[in-house]
């Protein structure tokens, strides 16, 4: 074998090993990685054996008639050193798979708002603000050939500016179950809808859509178990089903509290993918969530008019579509994405028109809120959607527009200027100078005239996000 070919083959093996280690080990790809790893090891063993045979041939090779005297020792030593290097590399291949990868994501949001209340009633006062929205420490590694695990610890500032720290995700994922099955257990962001399972810094805009904040509770954080099945069909179909004690960022966990089956939360998501043309794709999904008893979720919801609602039952249905144009000859420089999600919420609530059951007003016996006689139970059917379009201007710049619409939960008080809907319009501009740094400028106009008479809200945000070390999803483009 010529030296140039040997060097080329060795380099190719090194590049292949490095790229394999750098891939994100999702449930489907990890099995392919293991198969590829075994194939690479077989190639290494075959190459080592081939090099050893060459060495033996060179050692015993006689000089042919008329040839000049040639010293073969340097070439033999070079081949032997390459054999040793390949042998050592093959020993280290599996060991590297179990080294944990550490990463950190920092995100600061600078903003100005003309009013100070958000949809959940927990925003800072109007005016200027600088907010460390999150500092996310991640750890991930293969546990063994059959499972991997990851940990996400999040630190942020609450609405009073106080630092908070908590485990956002800590889960185990199987990697070698038969039948294209994957199981995830622990605390994780459940596979529900289009964007609810993404962290804030992964969103294509600054703020989470209004309907996700109201119907889901922000991020779809869940404590429980989730089963994913890639169906064995010619057309791509992926089904997820899960069960847990909670789902949503505003849920209240109760560790060690046993509950009946109807107090658990169940969710499912079916997604599909169509390649319309080589440059145009369509993704679609349908999601469902069922929680028949939600006394532990969020408590009383204080309305803008002073009334309170306490949620007792939650059922949510979601439909999502994503249309993506990405020319193959310029995928890094051009592209357009349109995404939308429609959610239907059917809930049962305890209505309290005068707000006497607000936990902030403990006027009853033993410090508990007292009944005033105007409370009643009813149901509410509401819906909402968000829709956005993002255009890639060049390699680093993206411009987009987000539209939010949501039917508000019903209050009891009324006024001539009250309206049951909220609208928000948000143009934004994103700059990614590298894969590990992002700046985003966004303006948002919220049109929310409700019984409180609250004025329209104008807001400007500057989001600055950076990544240190390993981070599997980085800044998502899909």
C-alpha positions, 0 to 999 in steps of 0.5 A: 500500500502506498504511503499516500493511500495509507495516510488518507485512509488513516485521516479518514478514519480519524475524521469519521471517529470525531464526527461520530462522537460529535453527533447528537445522540438522539434515540433513533441515531444512537443505534445507527452510531453503534452500528457505525462504530462496530463497522469502523472497528472492523475496518481498523482491525482489517487495516491493522492486519493488512499493515502487519502482512506488509511488514512481514513481506518487507522484512523478507523481501529480497533485492531484485537483480540490478536494483540499488541497495535499499534500506527497508528499516525506516519504512518497516518502523513507520508501518509499525508505528501506524499499527500501534497508533491504530490499535491504541485508537481502537482501545479508546473508542468506547471509553470516550463515549462515556465521558460526560459533556458539560455545557452552559447557556447564558441568556440576558434580556434587556427591555422596555415596556410601557406597562408592567403586567404580562398574561400571567400577572407576574411581570416586572413594573413597566419601564426599563429592565435588564433580566438574567432570564436563565443560566442553564448548566447541562451535563449529558453522557452515555450511561451504558450501551443501552441508555443515556442520561442528561441533566439541566440545572437552571438558574434565573431571576424571579419577578422580584429579582431574586435568584432561583435555582432548580433542576429543570430536566433530569432524565434517562433515555433508552437507546436499544429497545426493539421495534423503534421504541424509546422510553424516557423517564424522570423530569423532562420537557414533554413532546407536546406541540410545536414549541412548548418543549423548547427552552426559552433560548431555543425559541425563534423569538424572544417571548413564549407565545401567549397561548402556550403561557396560558393553556400549557403553563409555558414550557411543557415540563413533566415529571413522569414517563414518555414512550416514543415509537417511530412507526414502521411505515413507508411514510414518516410517522412518530407517536409519543405518549406520556403520563406524569404527575404534572405538565407545564411550567406553572405546575406544582410538584408534590413529591411523595404524594400518591394520587388516583389515576384520574389525578395524573396527567396524560399527553400524546403527540403524533407527528409526520413529515412530507417532502413536497419538493427537494427544497420544500418540506411540510411538518404536521402534528396533533397533540392532546392533553388530559388532566381530569383533576387539577387542584394542584396545578397553579391554584387560584388564577387572579384575573385582571378584573380582580376575580379569581379562577381555580382550575379543576379540569384541563383538556387541551387539543393542539394542531401544528404545521411547519412549512419550510423552504430551504434551497439545497444549493444555498441552505446556509444563506437562504430559507423561509419558515412558516410555523403555526399552532392552534390550541383548544382548551376545555376546562372546568373552573371555580369562579370567584367574582369578588376575589375573596378566595385569592390566596393573597387574602387569607381572611377566613378561619386559620388564615385560609380564604373565606367563602363570600357566597358568590362563588360558583363552578362552570366551564370554559371553552377557549382557543388561541394560536400563534403564527410566525414567519422567518426569512433567512437574509444571509448566513448570519441574519434572520428577520421574522414576524410573530402573531399571537391571538388568544381568547381570554379566560372569562372574567365576571366583571364587565365594562364597555371597553372590555374585550375577550381576546388578546392580540400581540404583534412582534417583528424581530431581527436575529443576528448569529455571528457564530454557532455559540452566540446570538443577539435578537431585537424584537418589538411587541405591541400587545392589544389587550383591552379587558375589564381592568381598562389596562392600556395597550402595551408597547415593548422593546427587547434585546436578547443576548444568548451565548453557549459555553462548552458542549450543548447538543441543540445549540440554536435550533433552526428546525 
